[in-house]
């Protein structure tokens, strides 16, 4: 299996990142009718926030976008292409956000996910996150950093 490399995203990555996100969320988009458009505003997010991609043979197979919001680093989107899932890539991408948080003295990460995305919720729980709040169909998850 070719090596997966991490680098900052650029505006030129917008189309490939959008394709990666669409592939990563394909099952959820099919099964959850009220899931918002997870690809909306990708180019703007790359420019406005901290955005990183994972590449394998020059193909983008993972993406994370995050930024400081109040007392936490908020992950706005995390996507791993189905062809790269199961290899710890989500953990590596989250690790970038963790390092950024620690570098700024921030003690926690947060994100929101749809409560019907049970595989996603389970993955975060496995990675040490906890459910902080449920509001409608949205779960606010949080991870305290050491």
N, C-alpha and C positions, 0 to 999 in steps of 0.2 A: 504494500500500500504506500503510495507516495506521501511524502511529508506534508503536514498541514502547517502553514505559516500564518502568523498574525501580523497585521499592519493597520495603520490608520486608514479609514475610508476617505475617499475624495469624491467630489461631485461627479467625476467621470465614472464612478462605480454605481451610480444611481440605478441604471437599467439592470445590471447584473444583481445588485442587492435586491431589487424589487422581485426579480425572478426567483431568487433564493427564498425570500420571505413567502412568496406565493406557494412555492413547493413545500416549505416547512409547515405551513398552515392549511394545506389543501384538505386534509381530512376534517379538520375543525371547521373550515369554511363550508364544507359539504354537510356536516352533521349539526351545526349550531346556526340556526337561521338568523339570530340577532347579533352575531359576531360582527363588530365593526370592520371596516376596510383596513386591514393591517398593513397595506402597502401605501396608503394615502400619506403624502407628504414626506416620502423617504428622502428625496433630494434636499428638502428644507431641513430635515433632521440632521443629515450628514453635515450640512454647513453650520447649523446653529448649536449643535451639541457635540459631545465626544462620541465619535462613531468609529468602530473597528470592524474589519472583515477578517475572515479566515479564508485562506486560499489553498487550493490543492491543484497542482498542475495549472496554475493561473486562473482556475475557475473559482468563483466565490461560493463557498459552501457553508459559511456562517457569518452572522452579523450581530452586533450589539450596539445600541445607542443608549447613552445615559448622561446624566448631569446632576449637579448639586441642586436639590430642591429643599429649602428650609434646612432641617437638621440631618438630612440623609442624602445619599446618592440614590437617585431614582433611575431604575432601568426602565426605559420607555418601550424598548422592543428587543427581543432576543430570538433569533431564528437559526436553526441548523437544518440544512438540506437533508432530506431523507437518505441520500447516498453517503452522508458523513455522520449520521446519528449512531449512537452506541459506542463511540470512541472517546468519550470524555470531552468533546469539544465545547459543550455548553458550560461545563465547569471551567475550562480554560478561558472562555470569553467572560464569564462572571468574574474570574480572577483579575481581569484587567480593571473592572469596575471596583473590585475590592482594593486593589493597589492604589487606585486613584483616591478612593475614600480615605484610606489610611494616610496617604501622602498629604491630605488636606486636614487631617485630624478629625475626620468624620467617623463616627462609631457604628453607623448602620447603613444597610442597603434596603431599598424598598422597591416594590413593583406591584402592578395590578394585573390580574388575569381573570378570565371568565371562569366561573365556578363549574361549568360543564366541561372544561378542559382538564379532566381528572388525571390524565397521564402527565400533563404539565405540572399540576399541583403536586402530584406524587413525587415528581423529580425534584421540585424545590424543597419539599419536606425532607427528602433523602439527603439533600445537600445542606441541611441545617437551617432552613428557613422555617418560619412559623406563620400561621394565619393570624393577622392582627385584627382584621375587621372584615365583615361581609356586609355588603350593601347592594341589595337587589341581586343581580347576577355577577357582581364583581367582588373579587377577593383581593384585599390589600394584604400582601405578604411582606415580611420583614426578616432581616438577618442581622443579628448583632455581630460586630467584628471584634476580634480579640486583639 
